[in-house]
Amino acid sequence: MEHQVQNSRQLLKLSENQELYYSLVLQLEKDFTLANNPLNITSDIKSEELIKVLVEKIYFLMMEKFSEYLNVLYVIDIPEKEFQHIEVTDAVEVSGQVAFLILNREFQKVWLRNKYK
């Protein structure tokens, strides 16, 4: 699976083009719920709103509930090596970069499931 996207908006656009956006949103909500931190989003959420909600949730968890933030990353299965590419600037920017990592991993899951079903 090779997709060349640089940010969350491009990734969500790709998921829409491949008709995987709905599955991506469901997977995202499922994994956050498994980590006991539901996003409380609906399946018809627009991509810009999804990014906003996700970044805000990550920011809150990083700043207020760090152990729960780590649990979310564990449940979603973000490889540790991916964090080496994050540019540490400020917490909001880092939240946006982590949101991209999360969306990328969740897209991987739904893309593979769709391809091999």
C-alpha positions in Angstrom: 0.0 0.0 0.0 1.7 3.1 -1.2 0.0 6.5 -1.0 1.9 9.8 -1.1 0.1 12.2 1.2 1.7 14.9 3.3 -1.0 15.9 5.6 -4.4 15.0 7.1 -6.4 16.9 4.5 -4.8 15.0 1.7 -5.2 11.7 3.5 -8.9 12.3 4.0 -9.4 13.4 0.4 -7.7 10.1 -0.7 -10.0 8.2 1.6 -13.0 10.0 0.1 -11.8 9.2 -3.5 -11.4 5.5 -2.6 -14.8 5.5 -0.9 -13.2 4.6 2.4 -14.0 7.8 4.4 -17.0 6.3 6.2 -15.0 3.2 7.2 -12.1 5.4 8.4 -14.4 7.5 10.6 -16.0 4.3 12.1 -12.5 2.8 12.7 -11.3 6.0 14.4 -14.3 6.1 16.7 -14.0 2.3 17.4 -10.3 2.6 18.4 -10.8 5.7 20.5 -13.7 4.0 22.3 -11.6 0.9 22.9 -9.1 3.2 24.6 -11.9 4.6 26.8 -11.7 8.0 25.1 -14.5 8.2 22.6 -14.4 11.0 20.1 -18.3 11.3 20.0 -18.4 11.9 16.3 -21.1 10.9 13.8 -20.4 9.0 10.7 -21.4 11.9 8.5 -18.8 14.3 9.9 -17.1 16.5 7.3 -13.4 16.0 6.9 -12.4 19.5 8.2 -14.5 19.0 11.3 -13.0 15.6 11.8 -9.5 17.0 11.7 -10.4 19.7 14.2 -12.1 17.3 16.6 -9.2 14.9 16.4 -6.5 17.6 17.0 -8.4 19.0 19.9 -8.8 15.6 21.5 -5.1 14.8 21.1 -4.1 18.1 22.5 -6.4 17.6 25.5 -5.0 14.1 26.2 -1.4 15.2 25.8 -1.8 18.2 28.1 -4.3 16.8 30.7 -4.2 13.0 30.6 -0.9 11.8 29.2 -1.2 8.2 30.2 -4.6 8.0 28.4 -2.9 9.7 25.3 -0.3 6.9 25.4 -3.1 4.3 25.7 -4.8 5.7 22.6 -1.6 5.5 20.6 -1.1 1.9 21.8 -4.7 0.8 20.9 -4.4 2.4 17.4 -0.9 0.8 17.0 1.2 3.7 16.0 4.8 2.5 15.5 7.3 4.2 17.8 9.6 5.0 14.9 7.0 7.3 13.4 7.4 9.7 16.3 11.0 10.3 15.2 9.7 12.3 12.3 7.6 14.7 14.4 9.0 18.2 14.5 8.7 19.5 18.1 7.5 23.1 17.9 4.5 23.7 20.2 1.8 21.4 21.6 -0.8 22.4 19.0 1.5 21.7 16.1 2.6 18.4 17.6 -1.1 17.5 18.1 -1.7 18.1 14.4 1.2 15.9 13.4 0.1 13.1 15.8 -3.4 13.4 14.3 -1.9 12.8 10.9 -0.1 9.7 12.2 -3.4 8.4 13.7 -5.3 9.0 10.5 -2.6 7.4 8.4 -2.7 4.3 10.6 -6.4 4.1 10.6 -6.5 4.5 6.8 -4.0 1.7 6.5 -6.4 -0.5 8.5 -9.5 0.2 6.5 -7.6 0.1 3.1 -6.1 -3.3 3.9 -9.5 -4.6 5.2 -11.1 -3.4 2.0 -8.5 -4.8 -0.3 -8.5 -8.3 1.3 -12.1 -8.8 2.2 
